[in-house]
Structures are given as C-alpha cells and as structure tokens.
C-alpha cells in the first residue's frame, strides 16, 4: 500500500491539532498539581514489578523521574497522548480536513483524565498508548501482512506496551479494526482481505501477550516480587454465580449507552446514534456487509476488559475508548458530506470534554487542599493532647477514616477522594500523605503492637472529640472513626 502524497507533513498538522486540544482538555491538571490517591508513595519499583508492569518499572528506574515530576510528568503525558492521536488519525488514510476533526474527537473524549490522575504512571501509560498505536500503524502500512519483519516489530511493540500497562492489550486491535473499516469504506480493501488482515493481527496480539506473560514470570521470580497482576486479581468469573457475572457485565456496558457512566464519559452514547446512521447508509449504498459487523465491534471494543474479567472495570482500563469514539463517529463523517455538521459535532465534543475534565481535576484540587488543612489540624491536636510528643521517638497509628465532604466529587473513580477516607481510612496511606507533603514524618507502629492496640480502641471516641487521640500501650493512636480501616 503506497503512501499517498497528501500524507506528507500531515502528521505534524495532526500532532499540533491534538496537542492544542489536549491543552484545552487537560490544562487544569497541567497548571495545578494536586496529590491524588497512589501518588503519596515515593518508590513504586517493587510494587509495579509485582503487578506485572516491568516495562513501567524499567522506564522509571533508568529514564523517567520516580515517582513523578510536577508539570513535567503531565506535559510528557499529553505530548505522547497527542502523538498517539496523530498517528491513529494518519493510520486511517484521511485527508487533512477530516483528519483534523478526528484528532479533535480523539482528544475530546476525556478518558485519559483517568490515567492522568495518577502522575506516578501517567507518562508511561501515555507512552504505552503511543507504542500500541505505532504497532497498529506499522501493521496497516505493511498491508496487514503477518509474515514479515514489520509484523515482528509490531509484536515487540505490543509486548512493550503491555509491559507498561496491561489494559492496553486490546488497544492496537481496536485501531486495526478501525483502519480496516476505513479501508473498506474507501475501497482500498475487499471483504476477504479485511477479514484475513484482522485475524492476522489477532494472532500477533496473542503471541505478544504470551511473550509478555513469559517475561513477566521470569522478571517477577528473578526479583522476588510475586504479588501477581492487578488485572488477574479482579477476575470475577467463577468467583460469583454465572447469572450475577452476566448481570454485572450488562450493567457495566449499558451504563455507557444510557448516560450513567463514569463522569465525563457519558458522551460515548453518541457513538450509538452515529453508528446506527452509518449502518443504514452502508445498507443503502450496498457497501461491504462485513461493515455491519465491524462498526458495532468498534463501538463495543473498549469494553473487552469488562467482559473478560466479568466486572465493571475502572474507567482507566478503557484504553481504546478515545480511538473507538473518534473512529465510530469518523465512519459517519466519511459517509456524509455535510462539513458544518462535522465541525459542529467535533467542536461541541471538545468543549464538553474540556469542561468535564476540568471539573474532575478541580475535585482533586479541592480534596487535596482540604486534606492538607485536615492533616495540620490533626497534627496540632496530637501535640495538644500528647505530652512530650516527638515525631522522631513516638509511633503513630491512624484507626479508621474521616469522611470529608467534597461537593465537587462525582462518580469518577479516585477523583475527589480524600486520603483520610480512602480504603475506609488507610494507616499506611495517611502516614505517607504526611511524609510526602513534609507535614510530619511519623514512625510506623509494628503489626504486633497494632493487634494489641485494636483491643483497646473501642472505648475511645472518634476525632475530633476529646479523647480521640491518646497513648495506648505507649503508642499514639488517632481514632478517626468507629469503623476500622486498613493497616
């Protein structure tokens, strides 16, 4: 498949478009650093190896700052996201005008906000996006051939992508499916070639995941980090009844087409309407009927993880959602000639994505500042209630969690969550929050001492009541609620 002359210099145009749109959508996070859940720990090497993310661990160990660098990490993240959007657009074989609109639609779906909220991995995940997109692009440019050096490179790129973030495994498959769909519409492929090409890429994907699993097994045993994959821990099949699992999957998928999805992602409902119109036009124009399968498959492809794991997966795992959103709407754009409708839809989508993303990150901003004030209030109470308290000498144990009201918090995973209420209160996280923000450096209470302390905590009231902070068996205890949290 020869590269058309109109491709020249277009990657730069698409990239600049995507970058400007990314700044509009994610500008608040770029200019307002806030500490979010999981960002309180300084060294995540062993943990990410244990989770099977050895690619991320290597990048953090030798190239990128650990755990992150405020502003820099977010900037690198949106640069790689923009490059992914540009390369995705170029893989569709579009003219410059339609390509710009597709770039806008890709960034307008603010799914990446759910990755960007974790600065401890957002840049590596964005790199994983780009690596996965590159694999799909190379495969398409090589005429969907499975037996070639290019296919070997595609496989290695997918291994690298999954080693950073396992949820990107379906991403390249979605992009190849979208590319095949556009090639069918523009008659660059016939039905037989499209089916053969897609099956070939599925085979490469299975090979890539198998290689990744073997390397993960070796690395985890070599380093002694055997905690297992985060994803494997979330598999619900055989842990619940078949009926319950199927219902959970149905509820999970239907939420994205009924306006009850995670905050900011309800715009995905548009794909259903656009795809329905596209299917009607395809039948009327007698285009290849394989498109009647390909288009619904594109729309549903982001939810492969939900089906595979039998549960409502976190929104950050829906890595191919932006591509599916832009691709399924782009199919309709390819079938109609009304430029005003295309431009209007892309512009509205971008504005809505910017508004939703800004609200999400503002909820974190409010929560972070609230937690800082709460942490200082509790520290002052410790000094007021405990005679001769010394950070360097006394151990401190936080029991339970303190619920903080945040009017900006939405149904949005960890966005807007307080460190003092997450996990119903997590002693380790709360102490890490104090340390990371240089408020105080509390010594940890030994697990054996914690077991003894818990037997005497019931008689204590909850903070901020008098007596909620006391010495118990020589250890300082801060009781935040009656309900126990995590140690």
Phi and psi in degrees as a GROMACS rama.xvg file:
@    title "Ramachandran Plot"
@    xaxis  label "Phi"
@    yaxis  label "Psi"
@TYPE xy
-70.8397  141.397  UNK-2
-75.7822  120.997  UNK-3
-62.383  153.711  UNK-4
-64.5282  -26.8311  UNK-5
-72.9298  -4.97638  UNK-6
-73.9931  -24.2259  UNK-7
-59.2352  130.196  UNK-8
68.4599  -2.01103  UNK-9
-74.6997  -27.3196  UNK-10
-57.995  -41.5433  UNK-11
-63.3189  -40.8644  UNK-12
-62.6704  -45.8213  UNK-13
-64.8631  -40.3476  UNK-14
-64.6019  -46.2395  UNK-15
-62.6091  -40.6715  UNK-16
-59.2487  -48.3809  UNK-17
-64.8704  -38.8938  UNK-18
-65.9391  -43.6044  UNK-19
-63.4144  -40.8802  UNK-20
-66.2238  -37.527  UNK-21
-64.4263  -38.6234  UNK-22
-64.8953  -37.6585  UNK-23
-66.9911  -39.3967  UNK-24
-80.569  -38.5922  UNK-25
-114.836  18.716  UNK-26
-60.8924  -34.8676  UNK-27
-65.2158  -44.8195  UNK-28
-65.3978  -34.6276  UNK-29
-65.394  -32.4575  UNK-30
-105.658  -7.28885  UNK-31
-132.488  93.956  UNK-32
-72.7591  131.755  UNK-33
-133.323  146.201  UNK-34
-84.86  120.781  UNK-35
-111.474  170.341  UNK-36
-54.169  135.07  UNK-37
83.9569  -8.64201  UNK-38
-91.6589  1.38308  UNK-39
-82.9676  -14.0738  UNK-40
-95.0349  140.508  UNK-41
-90.0911  -27.0851  UNK-42
-130.802  111.459  UNK-43
-112.691  13.6788  UNK-44
-58.6502  -56.2751  UNK-45
-63.8327  -38.532  UNK-46
-63.1402  -46.2778  UNK-47
-70.7476  -31.088  UNK-48
-62.1171  -45.1768  UNK-49
-62.6304  -30.7056  UNK-50
-82.4964  0.0995846  UNK-51
85.467  12.5272  UNK-52
-103.246  56.0215  UNK-53
-68.1654  -27.0993  UNK-54
-63.672  -43.2861  UNK-55
-61.3129  -44.619  UNK-56
-59.9044  -42.7123  UNK-57
-66.8811  -40.673  UNK-58
-62.6269  -42.9759  UNK-59
-68.1748  -34.902  UNK-60
-72.1044  -36.4344  UNK-61
-117.905  -17.5692  UNK-62
-125.774  -59.103  UNK-63
-92.8749  153.666  UNK-64
-67.2969  138.412  UNK-65
-107.7  130.256  UNK-66
-83.6508  -20.3612  UNK-67
-176.528  170.745  UNK-68
-128.388  116.838  UNK-69
-50.539  140.897  UNK-70
71.1644  -55.3414  UNK-71
-58.7055  -47.5047  UNK-72
-62.8157  -43.0422  UNK-73
-65.4447  -38.457  UNK-74
-64.0685  -47.9764  UNK-75
-60.0378  -38.3122  UNK-76
-60.6452  -48.9211  UNK-77
-74.6454  -23.3415  UNK-78
-67.2248  -47.2316  UNK-79
-68.2439  -34.3705  UNK-80
-62.364  -43.4965  UNK-81
-65.3117  -39.1295  UNK-82
-64.8953  -37.0869  UNK-83
-63.8816  -43.8659  UNK-84
-62.501  -41.5197  UNK-85
-66.5002  -43.3876  UNK-86
-69.7876  -37.4613  UNK-87
-58.6467  -46.4389  UNK-88
-63.1015  -41.2683  UNK-89
-67.1047  -29.6131  UNK-90
-69.9399  -10.5263  UNK-91
-91.0201  -8.45632  UNK-92
68.9337  40.586  UNK-93
-96.875  160.575  UNK-94
-75.9271  170.482  UNK-95
-61.612  -43.3071  UNK-96
-64.9873  -48.1475  UNK-97
-67.0079  -33.8849  UNK-98
-63.4039  -39.8661  UNK-99
-61.1787  -41.7381  UNK-100
-66.8635  -37.637  UNK-101
-65.3657  -40.2534  UNK-102
-59.0189  -43.7308  UNK-103
-61.3865  -43.3476  UNK-104
-66.5141  -37.1175  UNK-105
-60.3693  -48.1724  UNK-106
-76.0398  -28.0379  UNK-107
-62.9105  -31.1177  UNK-108
-77.1716  106.438  UNK-109
-81.6414  38.1773  UNK-110
-62.0416  -33.2466  UNK-111
-66.547  -15.2898  UNK-112
-57.1965  -34.3361  UNK-113
-74.0982  -16.4506  UNK-114
-88.9607  -40.8105  UNK-115
-65.0368  -21.1663  UNK-116
-68.0921  -18.1234  UNK-117
-107.08  86.9417  UNK-118
-63.4722  -21.424  UNK-119
-70.7999  -6.53025  UNK-120
-149.059  -0.287017  UNK-121
-63.1227  -36.9228  UNK-122
-70.5624  -39.6501  UNK-123
-70.4086  -35.1592  UNK-124
-65.4295  -40.9285  UNK-125
-61.8101  -39.352  UNK-126
-64.5502  -36.7442  UNK-127
-62.9117  -41.2568  UNK-128
-56.5336  -48.7926  UNK-129
-65.2119  -40.8248  UNK-130
-63.3573  -43.5849  UNK-131
-65.0363  -42.532  UNK-132
-64.3332  -38.1246  UNK-133
-62.7223  -40.7919  UNK-134
-59.4441  -45.8673  UNK-135
-64.899  -40.8682  UNK-136
-63.26  -45.6738  UNK-137
-62.8563  -41.4986  UNK-138
-62.7907  -41.9798  UNK-139
-67.1441  -42.1949  UNK-140
-66.1321  -22.1527  UNK-141
-94.9548  24.4768  UNK-142
61.9987  31.1504  UNK-143
59.0627  33.2124  UNK-144
-85.9253  139.276  UNK-145
-93.2933  -29.6851  UNK-146
-102.388  88.4236  UNK-147
-165.968  164.337  UNK-148
-64.2753  -33.6837  UNK-149
-63.1279  -38.7392  UNK-150
-66.0533  -35.8203  UNK-151
-63.8118  -40.7829  UNK-152
-64.6726  -41.2488  UNK-153
-57.1984  -44.0476  UNK-154
-61.8735  -44.495  UNK-155
-64.4168  -39.0804  UNK-156
-64.9356  -38.9026  UNK-157
-68.716  -35.8587  UNK-158
-61.2293  -45.8963  UNK-159
-60.854  -42.1621  UNK-160
-62.5558  -48.2414  UNK-161
-68.6859  -30.0104  UNK-162
-67.1474  -20.7751  UNK-163
-86.1498  -43.5469  UNK-164
-154.919  109.396  UNK-165
-60.4759  -27.6647  UNK-166
-67.828  -11.066  UNK-167
-81.7797  -0.678855  UNK-168
-53.0509  -43.0216  UNK-169
-81.7425  -7.85312  UNK-170
-63.4405  -49.1566  UNK-171
-63.7576  -33.848  UNK-172
-62.8293  -43.8416  UNK-173
-60.5309  -44.2763  UNK-174
-65.7639  -41.8606  UNK-175
-62.898  -40.4227  UNK-176
-61.3955  -41.7509  UNK-177
-66.245  -43.4362  UNK-178
-60.8459  -42.8692  UNK-179
-62.4737  -40.7496  UNK-180
-60.1258  -44.6314  UNK-181
-67.5427  -36.7464  UNK-182
-66.776  -32.3798  UNK-183
-68.0304  -45.1138  UNK-184
-61.524  -40.657  UNK-185
-90.613  10.5892  UNK-186
59.8282  35.3068  UNK-187
-91.5392  -12.2309  UNK-188
-136.752  155.297  UNK-189
-103.353  175.836  UNK-190
-60.404  -43.8729  UNK-191
-63.1157  -43.3387  UNK-192
-64.5703  -37.6262  UNK-193
-67.0241  -43.1375  UNK-194
-65.9444  -43.2825  UNK-195
-61.8582  -43.5363  UNK-196
-63.8208  -41.0852  UNK-197
-68.1626  -43.1563  UNK-198
-62.404  -39.3313  UNK-199
-59.9295  -42.1146  UNK-200
-71.5396  -33.1644  UNK-201
-60.8403  -40.1644  UNK-202
-62.8544  -44.9465  UNK-203
-61.0285  -38.3731  UNK-204
-65.3141  -41.4034  UNK-205
-64.1025  -41.4806  UNK-206
-61.6484  -43.4194  UNK-207
-62.1193  -45.7142  UNK-208
-65.1261  -37.1225  UNK-209
-64.1559  -45.2436  UNK-210
-61.4598  -42.853  UNK-211
-58.6069  -45.1334  UNK-212
-62.0621  -41.4048  UNK-213
-65.0242  -43.4456  UNK-214
-65.0927  -40.6994  UNK-215
-60.6048  -43.9453  UNK-216
-59.3656  -43.8135  UNK-217
-65.9048  -48.3768  UNK-218
-63.7691  -43.4078  UNK-219
-63.8424  -41.0389  UNK-220
-73.1689  -33.8298  UNK-221
-66.3031  -38.3145  UNK-222
-93.0586  -12.5791  UNK-223
80.6224  14.1807  UNK-224
-101.65  96.0724  UNK-225
-116.407  36.0447  UNK-226
-72.9021  -16.2606  UNK-227
88.9588  160.807  UNK-228
-68.0389  139.568  UNK-229
-59.9633  -39.0194  UNK-230
-66.7083  -42.7239  UNK-231
-63.3115  -27.0328  UNK-232
-72.5356  -14.3271  UNK-233
-103.182  6.20768  UNK-234
-68.7887  126.485  UNK-235
-102.127  -14.5879  UNK-236
-59.3915  136.051  UNK-237
71  -3.71  UNK-238
-96.0107  -20.0235  UNK-239
-131.649  169.903  UNK-240
-65.3221  153.736  UNK-241
-58.2078  -40.9906  UNK-242
-61.3696  -45.1212  UNK-243
-63.9816  -41.7877  UNK-244
-63.4723  -44.4546  UNK-245
-64.2529  -40.7955  UNK-246
-62.1349  -42.508  UNK-247
-61.7192  -40.9061  UNK-248
-64.9538  -44.19  UNK-249
-61.8155  -44.9892  UNK-250
-62.4484  -42.1183  UNK-251
-60.6876  -50.0009  UNK-252
-70.3578  -42.6279  UNK-253
-65.8899  -25.1162  UNK-254
-61.7018  -29.7398  UNK-255
-80.1552  -6.69269  UNK-256
-121.08  10.87  UNK-257
-128.771  5.02692  UNK-258
80.4776  19.3044  UNK-259
-119.387  21.7366  UNK-260
-76.8927  179.237  UNK-261
-58.176  147.424  UNK-262
-55.5407  134.164  UNK-263
93.4811  -15.6327  UNK-264
-105.908  3.39671  UNK-265
-66.8977  -18.7879  UNK-266
-64.2754  -14.6654  UNK-267
-63.3828  -18.7652  UNK-268
-59.1821  -25.5963  UNK-269
-60.0924  -32.2292  UNK-270
-61.5555  -32.8673  UNK-271
-64.4453  -46.0054  UNK-272
-66.316  -45.8489  UNK-273
-63.8742  -39.8113  UNK-274
-67.0039  -36.8469  UNK-275
-62.5424  -43.3033  UNK-276
-65.5117  -40.9506  UNK-277
-61.1724  -42.1405  UNK-278
-63.4475  -38.9432  UNK-279
-63.6329  -44.6915  UNK-280
-65.3921  -35.6924  UNK-281
-64.8955  -42.4957  UNK-282
-65.4501  -43.7295  UNK-283
-62.4603  -38.7455  UNK-284
-91.8423  1.62287  UNK-285
56.3548  42.7293  UNK-286
-76.2003  166.377  UNK-287
-50.9492  129.544  UNK-288
-69.9241  -13.9825  UNK-289
-62.3448  -21.8748  UNK-290
-64.2838  -27.5839  UNK-291
-66.6545  -19.6164  UNK-292
-96.0471  -39.7747  UNK-293
-63.8357  -42.4535  UNK-294
-66.905  -49.3408  UNK-295
-60.5515  -33.4858  UNK-296
-64.4185  -37.4408  UNK-297
-62.0991  -47.2782  UNK-298
-61.4556  -37.6514  UNK-299
-89.5729  -12.4337  UNK-300
-58.7139  -32.7232  UNK-301
-63.4729  -16.1129  UNK-302
-102.364  18.1152  UNK-303
-58.1923  -40.5914  UNK-304
-62.2232  -39.6672  UNK-305
-60.4114  -41.9697  UNK-306
-71.5714  -43.9523  UNK-307
-63.3016  -34.1537  UNK-308
-102.133  -6.23808  UNK-309
67.1446  32.4437  UNK-310
-155.155  172.536  UNK-311
-84.5171  94.4096  UNK-312
-70.4866  152.775  UNK-313
-57.656  149.139  UNK-314
-61.4638  -23.0932  UNK-315
-68.737  -15.8528  UNK-316
-84.5211  -7.76119  UNK-317
-85.6052  60.1623  UNK-318
-66.5684  -24.3807  UNK-319
-96.011  10.9896  UNK-320
-65.3611  -42.4556  UNK-321
-63.4584  -41.3693  UNK-322
-65.509  -43.2694  UNK-323
-66.5053  -38.1891  UNK-324
-62.5003  -51.8425  UNK-325
-67.9702  -38.7803  UNK-326
-68.8241  -44.9732  UNK-327
-68.427  -36.8677  UNK-328
-73.4263  -35.2335  UNK-329
-62.5506  -31.3185  UNK-330
-59.9179  -44.507  UNK-331
-63.9676  -40.2052  UNK-332
-57.9056  -36.624  UNK-333
-72.3616  -20.2191  UNK-334
-98.0165  -11.6787  UNK-335
-119.712  161.942  UNK-336
-114.049  3.23735  UNK-337
-81.2685  95.9427  UNK-338
-65.6761  -34.4486  UNK-339
-62.0308  -40.0234  UNK-340
-65.3021  -42.6058  UNK-341
-61.8688  -49.5088  UNK-342
-64.1127  -41.5816  UNK-343
-63.7033  -44.9025  UNK-344
-64.9174  -42.5788  UNK-345
-65.3394  -40.2125  UNK-346
-67.3486  -45.8458  UNK-347
-63.0147  -42.1336  UNK-348
-61.1455  -41.418  UNK-349
-66.2374  -42.0957  UNK-350
-64.2511  -41.7574  UNK-351
-65.8309  -40.5298  UNK-352
-63.3365  -40.0557  UNK-353
-64.2884  -43.38  UNK-354
-64.0844  -45.0333  UNK-355
-65.8241  -45.8378  UNK-356
-62.196  -42.1234  UNK-357
-63.4213  -38.993  UNK-358
-65.8641  -38.3577  UNK-359
-61.7745  -49.8957  UNK-360
-72.5055  -27.4988  UNK-361
-68.2194  -34.3695  UNK-362
-62.9239  -35.6895  UNK-363
-67.3276  -40.9487  UNK-364
-60.5895  -44.5307  UNK-365
-64.0377  -45.6957  UNK-366
-62.9173  -42.1908  UNK-367
-62.3631  -47.5162  UNK-368
-65.6524  -36.3129  UNK-369
-63.9514  -42.1952  UNK-370
-65.0248  -36.6406  UNK-371
-61.5414  -44.1613  UNK-372
-66.583  -41.2976  UNK-373
-64.5871  -40.9581  UNK-374
-61.298  -41.3399  UNK-375
-69.8829  -35.6007  UNK-376
-64.0309  -43.3788  UNK-377
-66.4088  -41.0932  UNK-378
-60.941  -42.8733  UNK-379
-61.8536  -38.3555  UNK-380
-67.0436  -35.9507  UNK-381
-61.9657  -47.3173  UNK-382
-65.8012  -32.4578  UNK-383
-74.1802  -33.1569  UNK-384
-98.9794  -19.3763  UNK-385
-112.166  113.14  UNK-386
-66.5928  138.685  UNK-387
57.0535  32.9086  UNK-388
-67.1633  137.235  UNK-389
-136.702  125.31  UNK-390
-59.2749  -39.2312  UNK-391
-76.8101  -16.3431  UNK-392
-110.248  -42.199  UNK-393
-86.444  141.741  UNK-394
-90.2704  149.223  UNK-395
-128.159  133.176  UNK-396
-125.855  125.671  UNK-397
-98.1877  122.635  UNK-398
-107.828  125.049  UNK-399
77.3543  -170.714  UNK-400
-130.971  156.456  UNK-401
-112.409  118.52  UNK-402
-77.1948  123.392  UNK-403
-109.42  127.438  UNK-404
-78.2289  123.973  UNK-405
-128.265  104.103  UNK-406
-66.3388  -12.9541  UNK-407
-93.3279  -8.41571  UNK-408
-69.7279  136.492  UNK-409
-122.67  -179.536  UNK-410
-75.2584  84.5119  UNK-411
-150.037  49.6764  UNK-412
57.0956  -121.526  UNK-413
-91.276  -4.50458  UNK-414
-59.2255  131.784  UNK-415
76.596  6.62798  UNK-416
-83.2041  146.244  UNK-417
-94.0681  142.076  UNK-418
-65.337  -20.4862  UNK-419
-88.6709  -5.23163  UNK-420
-125.344  -14.6126  UNK-421
-62.373  141.299  UNK-422
61.0631  26.4053  UNK-423
62.0005  20.9546  UNK-424
102.455  118.177  UNK-425
-126.064  110.926  UNK-426
-54.9771  -44.5127  UNK-427
-64.7541  -45.124  UNK-428
-65.7207  -40.7669  UNK-429
-64.6913  -43.884  UNK-430
-63.5551  -39.0485  UNK-431
-65.7024  -35.6555  UNK-432
-61.5171  -45.2297  UNK-433
-59.2517  -45.0921  UNK-434
-69.3804  -46.1826  UNK-435
-62.4112  -33.9727  UNK-436
-91.7329  8.03234  UNK-437
55.9065  32.5405  UNK-438
-84.3016  -44.5586  UNK-439
-163.384  155.705  UNK-440
-121.554  93.6068  UNK-441
-85.1019  138.604  UNK-442
-74.2668  143.192  UNK-443
-77.2041  147.091  UNK-444
-90.3751  131.284  UNK-445
-61.5786  143.658  UNK-446
-54.3315  -36.5854  UNK-447
-65.3964  -36.5667  UNK-448
-71.5802  -34.3212  UNK-449
-61.2731  -41.5382  UNK-450
-60.9935  -37.6741  UNK-451
-72.2403  -38.267  UNK-452
-62.971  -42.7725  UNK-453
-59.31  -27.7788  UNK-454
-70.0179  -16.4687  UNK-455
-113.577  -1.46379  UNK-456
-76.5998  -27.3966  UNK-457
-54.0349  -33.2411  UNK-458
-78.9726  -8.86949  UNK-459
-87.247  143.47  UNK-460
-76.9851  169.894  UNK-461
-92.5213  149.808  UNK-462
-61.9394  139.413  UNK-463
-99.0945  20.8351  UNK-464
-63.4539  152.923  UNK-465
-62.6215  133.201  UNK-466
94.3747  -1.737  UNK-467
-78.072  -12.8593  UNK-468
-121.585  121.331  UNK-469
-157.205  164.406  UNK-470
-85.8285  129.963  UNK-471
-128.062  115.236  UNK-472
55.072  34.1512  UNK-473
86.1611  -0.56942  UNK-474
-110.756  142.996  UNK-475
-80.713  125.025  UNK-476
-116.4  130.821  UNK-477
-113.72  108.203  UNK-478
-92.3037  112.574  UNK-479
-93.3823  -22.8089  UNK-480
-162.143  169.676  UNK-481
-75.4319  -28.9458  UNK-482
-83.7714  126.059  UNK-483
-67.1165  148.076  UNK-484
-104.553  -141.378  UNK-485
-112.048  146.417  UNK-486
